[in-house]
Amino acid sequence: MSQFKEISPLEITENPFQLIGKDWLLVTAEQNQQCNMMTASWGGVGIMWNKPVAFTFIRPQRHTFGMLENSEYYSLCVLDNRYRDILTFCGTKSGRDVDKIKETGLTVEHIDGVPYFAEAKLVLVVKKLYAQNMNTESVKEKAVLKNYRADGTDWHKMYINEIVRVLVKE
């Protein structure tokens, strides 16, 4: 962790719309000493239950999903734009088929047993507080359904996670 300093979630100064929607995140989890990550461009940050939180949305079909389901903690890693090819790779390849760590050359480090990447510029270590499957019936603006398969089989699971540690590159 020597290249990082820890800050409070309230000290994050970067625009979350840029970080999540444009820069993207690597959702990173580990199970049975196997680490995997996936690219995410949906999510958010805010306050819930008087805690700083990050919202993530993961499809059950993703290899990382099973790791998240079996982990209390995971990380959200923001890499700068020079890693765009890696972010694209991690969003299009499955950890079931390829060792993404080996293929990308990213360096896995751990804090409190939670994996993250040394190449990240910002790391949110999060603890799951709440999870719920999204569904067609709960959508109030039906126009957003065009982003999903007509049969409703492509829904994500939403996680509300407490941000327990924030690391920024020094």
Sequence and secondary structure as in RCSB ss.txt:
>XXXX:A:sequence
MSQFKEISPLEITENPFQLIGKDWLLVTAEQNQQCNMMTASWGGVGIMWNKPVAFTFIRPQRHTFGMLENSEYYS
LCVLDNRYRDILTFCGTKSGRDVDKIKETGLTVEHIDGVPYFAEAKLVLVVKKLYAQNMNTESVKEKAVLKNYRA
DGTDWHKMYINEIVRVLVKE
>XXXX:A:secstr
 TTEEEE GGG  S HIIIIIII EEEEEEETTEEEEEEE   EEEEETTEEEEEEEE TTSHHHHHHHT SEEE
EEE  GGGHHHHHHHHHS TTTS HHHHH   EEEETTEEEETT SEEEEEEEEEEEE  GGG SSGGGGGGS T
TSTT  EEEEEEEEEEEEE 
